[in-house]
Amino acid sequence: MPKYQIKYAGNGRTDGCEWETIEAKSLEAASLEAWQRATDDFENYAHGYIDDDDMLGLSEDEKSDEWFQVCESVIDYQAREFKLD
């Protein structure tokens, strides 16, 4: 399986993050893996971005949409083909 490099951050920019080498079927799959790791990381910090009081009165779909919008505005992730530095 081809190798790719990813970096991700759930609470900001990836500028200070190290590249991690993974195996994936494609660059798109590697990017999806980086996105998933960034969103998982974001969940550890979400309490600072989403207040439970802000969610009062929202349906489950609306809560999910709100979470997704906040998550996408905060996370950062990248994927590239493997290369030796």
HELIX and SHEET records of a PDB file:
HELIX    1   1 LEU A   27  TYR A   45  1                                  19    
HELIX    2   2 ALA A   46  GLY A   48  5                                   3    
HELIX    3   3 ASP A   52  MET A   55  5                                   4    
HELIX    4   4 GLU A   60  VAL A   74  1                                  15    
SHEET    1   A 3 GLU A  20  GLU A  23  0                                        
SHEET    2   A 3 LYS A   3  ALA A   9 -1                                        
SHEET    3   A 3 ASP A  76  GLU A  81 -1                                        
END                                                                             
